[in-house]
Amino acid sequence: MSIFDIFNALEKNKKEKEGLNPPEFIIAGLGNPGTRYEDTRHNCGFMAAETLAEGYGAELKRLKFKSLTGELNIGGKRCLVMKPTTFMNNSGDAVEEAAGFYRIPPERVLVIYDDISLDVGRLRIRGKGSDGGHNGMKSIILRLNSDNFPRIRIGVGEKPNKDYDLADWVLSRFSKEEGERLETALKNAVKAAELIVEGKINEAMNLYNRA
């Protein structure tokens, strides 16, 4: 093999690593960075993204697009999995940057996040909709200028009483019994995400939405 052939082989390998086949789908799990927020109710999106990545032998550790990211293949589609490090209220900054870079339309941006209106462990899957009062979603809708993207909401339970501070509640951690239900929900969220990437959102809703 000549030096020219070796050079070409190295260049080809480099390009493959950099992604000749760029991501065509974004999966963004929402949460807040830092040990203070680990395993809190507000970080269910992070947990789901990590569970998804682990199932494919991937790690979310490359800092890119203001996020910890990893890439994996679902049903033949290259996916960028993101954990925005912008803090929840500015999640849209990260998602918009990645979507713009890869020219991914909102319809192929899946967002996974927590929902206090659902009991712990329950899921709600929708193809589009409002922010529902969730600041992370509000930021993403604003930055993408669209609410026409799929989302998976993971129930974290309502406040114990009306006087309980909302910030304290979403930044609290799960009880042991709640944690067991959450674990099942995270696994179901991953299965739902796979179906959505494969274009089977109706099937995902039929299987995993709860009354």
N, C-alpha and C positions, 0 to 999 in steps of 0.2 A: 504493500500500500504506500503510495507516494505521500509526501508532506501535504500536497494539495487535497488528496482524498481524506487525510486525517483531519485537516482543517474543516472541510465540508461536513464531516461526520460530527465534529465537535459543535459546529454552528447549528446543525440540525437538532442535536440533543439539547442545546441551549434554548432554541426556539420552542421545542416541545415542552421544556420545563416552564418556560414563560407563558405558554398557553397558545399554541396555534389554534386550538379549539377553545375559545373563550367561553366563560359561563353564559348560559342563556336563560338562567332562572336564578333569582335571589331568594334566599330564605333568611329572614332577619328575626332573631329572637331578642326581645327587648328586656332591658334590665338596667341596673346601675353597676358600674365597675367598683372594685375595691372590696377588701375583706369585710368591711362594715356591713355590706349589703348581701353577702353570700347567704344563700338558702332562705332569703326572705320571700314573702309572698309576692312582692313587686318584681322579683327576679325569675319568675316562672318561665318567661321567654328564654332567658339565658339557659336555664336548666334543660328546656326542650331542645335548644340548639346543640347543647353539649351531648345530650342523649342521642340525638340524630347522628352527630359526627362520630361518636364512639362506636355506633353500630356499623359504621363503614370503615372503621380503622383510621379515621382522620382526626386531626387535632385542630382546634381553633386557637392558633398561636401567632399567625402572621399578622403583624400590625399594618393594616391597609384600609383606606377609606374611613379613617377615624374609627376603626373597628378591629377586633380580633377575628380573623377570618380563616377559613379552610375551604377546600374545594373537594367535591365528591360527585359521583355519577349515579343518578337515579333514573332507572328506566331508559338509559341511553342519553339522558340529558345532563349536561355539565351544570352543576349548581354551586353558587357561591353562598356559603353559610356564614352569617355575620352575627357578632355580638357587639353592637355599637358601644364605644367607650365615651360617648358624648354626654352621658347621663340621660335619663329617661326623657326629660322635657325637650331635648334637642336631637332625638333619634332620627328625625328627618334629614338632618345634615349629612349623616353617614349614609343613609339609604339613597338619598338623591345623588350623592357623589358616585356611588357604585353603579347605580342604574344609568346615570349619564355616561360614565366611562365606557360601559359595555353596551350602551344603547338598548337597554332592556325596558320594555314598556311596563306600565303599572300592572297590567294583567298578568305579568310573570314575576311579580314581587309578592311573596307570601310573608305575612307578618304573624308572629306568635307572641301572645302577651297575656297578662293576668287580667282577671275580671272579678270585681268584688260582688257583682250581682248574681254570680253563680255559686252554688255550693262547691266546697272543695272536691276536686276530682272530676267535675263535670266539664264537658266541652261544648263550645258553640262554634260551628264552622259556617262562614258566609263567603260569598263571592265578591261582595262589595258592601258599602254602607258607611254610616257616619262614624265619628270618633267615639261616640257614646260617653263623652266626658273624660276619656283617657288621654292624658297629656302627650304620651308617646305617639299615639295614633294621630292626635291633632297635629303634631309636628310633621309627621310623614305625609298626611293628606295635604298640608300646606305646601310642603317642599315639592311633592310630586304633582301638585295642582290637580289631584284626582283622588277620588275615593273608590275607584273601580279596580280594586285589587283584593285578592283572597286573604282571609285572616282566620286564625285559630285562636279562640279565647279559652283560657284555662281558668276554671273557677278557683278562687282562693277564699271564698266565704265572705259574708257580710260582717260589718262591725258588730261586736257583742251588744252594743247599745248605741242609741242615737247621739249620746254625748261623748262617745269614744272618738278621739282625734283620728281623722282619716290617715294622716301621714304616719302616725304611730302604728296604726293597724297594718297598712301595706308593708311597713318595714319590720313587722314582727315575723317570727318564725313559726313553723307549723308544729303542732303537737305530734306525738308519736303516731297516734291513730290517723290524724290528718295526713301525715307523711306517707303512710301506706296507701291511702287513696290517691295522693298526688303521684306516687310512683306509677300506678296504673294509668293515670291520666297522661303522664309524660310518654309512656309507651304508646298509648293510643294516638296521641298528638303526632308522634313520629310516623305511625302508620297512615294517619290522615294526610300528613305532609307528602308522603310518597305518592299517595293517590292523586293529590292535587297537582303535583309536578307532572304526573302521567296523564293529566287532562281528565281525571275522574272525580271532580269535586262533588258531583251529585251522589256518587257512591260513598264518598267520604262523609257527606252530611247524613245520608241514610244510616250509615253504620255507627257514627260516633256522636251525633247530636243527641242531646238528652232532653226529654220533656221537662 
